[in-house]
Structures are given as structure tokens and as C-alpha cells.
Amino acid sequence: MVELFLTREQMIELTGYKQAPNQIAWLARNGVRHWVAGTGRPVVPRSALDGTQGRNDNYDPMLELGPVS
């Protein structure tokens, strides 16, 4: 079974850091999509690295606003 998120070991390999705050800073500097779990550790979906993160080049946030009253 393919894991959806990077493991702690893979996170260390990717960022070069063992401590979560340093990993989070590295991810942010390098534009890697991630979030911080309640544990304080970064979570990186594999899709953020393999090019399958579902880009939508036709996305227009103005279409989500709805009618103006």
C-alpha cells in the first residue's frame, strides 16, 4: 500500500533536518505544500512532490463569490 504522506525518515531525507521547526522552515522556503499537525510536526502529502497535487490553471476565485446583493 502506498502511503499518502511522507514518513519522518523521508522528511529528514528531504529537508536535511531532524527537528520539526527546521523542517517546517525548509518546506516553506522551498514552496513545498504542507501543514502542521497538532503534534507540531509537518505533514507533506506525496502529491506535493510527485506533481499530482491537482493543479487547476482555470481556477478563478471570483467565481466563488456568488451574487452581490
C-alpha positions in Angstrom: 0.0 0.0 0.0 1.3 3.4 -0.9 1.4 5.9 1.9 -0.3 9.2 1.3 2.2 11.2 3.4 5.9 11.3 3.8 7.3 9.4 6.8 9.5 11.1 9.4 12.6 9.4 7.8 11.6 10.7 4.4 11.0 14.2 5.9 14.6 14.2 7.3 15.9 13.0 3.9 14.0 15.7 2.0 14.8 18.6 4.3 18.1 17.6 5.9 16.7 18.4 9.3 15.5 16.3 12.2 13.7 19.0 14.2 10.2 19.9 13.2 10.6 23.7 13.3 13.6 23.5 10.9 11.7 21.1 8.6 8.7 23.5 8.5 11.0 26.4 7.7 12.7 24.5 4.9 9.4 23.4 3.4 8.1 27.0 3.4 11.3 28.4 1.9 11.2 25.8 -0.9 7.5 26.1 -1.6 6.5 22.6 -0.7 2.8 22.3 0.2 2.4 21.1 3.8 0.6 21.8 7.0 1.5 21.4 10.7 -0.2 18.6 12.6 -1.5 19.0 16.2 1.7 17.4 17.2 3.8 20.3 15.8 5.2 18.1 13.1 5.0 19.0 9.4 2.8 16.8 7.2 3.6 16.6 3.5 1.3 14.7 1.1 3.2 12.8 -1.6 1.2 14.6 -4.2 3.0 17.8 -3.2 6.2 16.2 -4.6 5.1 13.9 -7.4 3.3 16.5 -9.5 -0.2 15.2 -8.8 -1.4 17.8 -6.5 -4.4 18.6 -8.6 -3.4 22.0 -10.2 -6.3 23.8 -11.8 -4.9 26.5 -14.1 -8.5 27.6 -14.9 -9.3 28.4 -11.2 -10.9 31.8 -10.7 -11.6 32.8 -7.1 -14.1 35.5 -8.3 -16.4 32.7 -9.4 -16.8 31.5 -5.8 -18.1 34.9 -4.6 -21.7 34.4 -5.7 -24.2 37.2 -6.5 -23.7 40.6 -5.0 -26.8 41.9 -3.1 
